[in-house]
Amino acid sequence: MKLLILASSSKRRVDILRMLGFKFLVIPSGVDESVSECSPILIARRLAFKKSFTVWKDYKYATVIGADTLVVADGKVLGKPKDAEQALQMLRALSGRWHSVITAVCIISTGKRIVFHDIARVKFRHIEDKELKEYIQTSEPWDKAGAYAVQGFGATFVEKIVGDFYTVMGLPVGKTYKLLKDVLD
Ligand SMILES: Cc1cn([C@H]2C[C@H](O)[C@@H](COP(=O)(O)OP(=O)(O)OP(=O)(O)O)O2)c(=O)[nH]c1=O
C-alpha cells in the first residue's frame, strides 16, 4: 500500500480522513490562500491543487490529498475571518439566508492528478447580533470559512442542509473515500 499524505493543517480534515479508516501522514502545505478574481469553484479547485502539489513536489512517491473550502453568500466568497469585525460581517451575511459551501479536493498519485468539487447548500435561521457576538467570543469562528463550524456550536444556526454535511466541514466523504481506495489499493 502506498504512503498517503494529507496536505493540510485542518484538524477537521484529519478527523474526517481518520473516520474513513485511512492511515496517513499530515504535512501542511503552508500555501498562501489569497483569492483571485475568478469563480468561487475555480478558486477552490486551484487552491486544492496548489496545496496538494506543494507537498507532492517533495514526496513524489506518495499519494497526496489536499482540499479547500469556501463559503459563498450572495456571490461573495467568504474565507476565514481576519478579526472579530470581519467574523461579525460574515455571520450577518449568513443570518436568515441560504448560502453555498464549496469544497474542492485534489489527489495526486503516481504523477496523475484528480481534482473534483462538491457543493452543499446551507440555510441559517435568523440570528440576532447579540448571539453572533457571543459566538465570536467562543473563538470557534477563527479558522473556519464563513466564520462558523457546522460540527460545533455553529450547528445551532443551521435550519437545513442540502448535500453532504462533510462537504461543509471540509472534505466530501463519498467521492474522496472511493477515489482514495482506488488509487491506494
Ligand atoms: C464552513 C466550515 C468550514 N470549516 C473549516 C474547514 C477548513 O479547515 C476551513 C476552511 O479553510 P481551508 O483554507 O479550506 O483549510 P485550512 O486553511 O483550515 O487548512 P489547509 O488549507 O491547511 O487544508 O474551514 C469547518 O471546520 N466547519 C465549517 O462548518
Ligand as a Chemical Component Dictionary entry (heavy atoms), coordinates in Angstrom:
data_LIG
# 
_chem_comp.id                   LIG 
_chem_comp.type                 NON-POLYMER 
_chem_comp.pdbx_formal_charge   0 
_chem_comp.three_letter_code    LIG 
# 
loop_
_chem_comp_atom.comp_id 
_chem_comp_atom.atom_id 
_chem_comp_atom.alt_atom_id 
_chem_comp_atom.type_symbol 
_chem_comp_atom.charge 
_chem_comp_atom.model_Cartn_x 
_chem_comp_atom.model_Cartn_y 
_chem_comp_atom.model_Cartn_z 
_chem_comp_atom.pdbx_ordinal 
LIG C1  C1  C 0 -17.964 26.051 6.806  1  
LIG C2  C2  C 0 -16.997 25.306 7.686  2  
LIG C3  C3  C 0 -15.620 25.350 7.470  3  
LIG N1  N1  N 0 -14.762 24.679 8.287  4  
LIG C4  C4  C 0 -13.310 24.735 8.102  5  
LIG C5  C5  C 0 -12.745 23.636 7.197  6  
LIG C6  C6  C 0 -11.408 24.212 6.824  7  
LIG O1  O1  O 0 -10.436 23.812 7.815  8  
LIG C7  C7  C 0 -11.620 25.726 6.907  9  
LIG C8  C8  C 0 -11.568 26.371 5.544  10 
LIG O2  O2  O 0 -10.259 26.724 5.261  11 
LIG P1  P1  P 0 -9.323  25.971 4.219  12 
LIG O3  O3  O 0 -8.466  27.025 3.635  13 
LIG O4  O4  O 0 -10.134 25.120 3.304  14 
LIG O5  O5  O 0 -8.467  24.981 5.125  15 
LIG P2  P2  P 0 -7.421  25.297 6.275  16 
LIG O6  O6  O 0 -6.653  26.552 6.000  17 
LIG O7  O7  O 0 -8.130  25.193 7.606  18 
LIG O8  O8  O 0 -6.459  24.051 6.183  19 
LIG P3  P3  P 0 -5.487  23.647 4.954  20 
LIG O9  O9  O 0 -5.545  24.716 3.920  21 
LIG O10 O10 O 0 -4.130  23.513 5.568  22 
LIG O11 O11 O 0 -6.049  22.318 4.485  23 
LIG O12 O12 O 0 -12.922 25.936 7.461  24 
LIG C9  C9  C 0 -15.248 23.929 9.353  25 
LIG O13 O13 O 0 -14.464 23.338 10.099 26 
LIG N2  N2  N 0 -16.588 23.848 9.566  27 
LIG C10 C10 C 0 -17.498 24.507 8.789  28 
LIG O14 O14 O 0 -18.716 24.397 9.034  29 
# 
loop_
_chem_comp_bond.comp_id 
_chem_comp_bond.atom_id_1 
_chem_comp_bond.atom_id_2 
_chem_comp_bond.value_order 
_chem_comp_bond.pdbx_ordinal 
LIG C1  C2  SING 1  
LIG C2  C3  DOUB 2  
LIG C2  C10 SING 3  
LIG C3  N1  SING 4  
LIG N1  C4  SING 5  
LIG N1  C9  SING 6  
LIG C4  C5  SING 7  
LIG C4  O12 SING 8  
LIG C5  C6  SING 9  
LIG C6  O1  SING 10 
LIG C6  C7  SING 11 
LIG C7  C8  SING 12 
LIG C7  O12 SING 13 
LIG C8  O2  SING 14 
LIG O2  P1  SING 15 
LIG P1  O3  DOUB 16 
LIG P1  O4  SING 17 
LIG P1  O5  SING 18 
LIG O5  P2  SING 19 
LIG P2  O6  DOUB 20 
LIG P2  O7  SING 21 
LIG P2  O8  SING 22 
LIG O8  P3  SING 23 
LIG P3  O9  DOUB 24 
LIG P3  O10 SING 25 
LIG P3  O11 SING 26 
LIG C9  O13 DOUB 27 
LIG C9  N2  SING 28 
LIG N2  C10 SING 29 
LIG C10 O14 DOUB 30 
# 
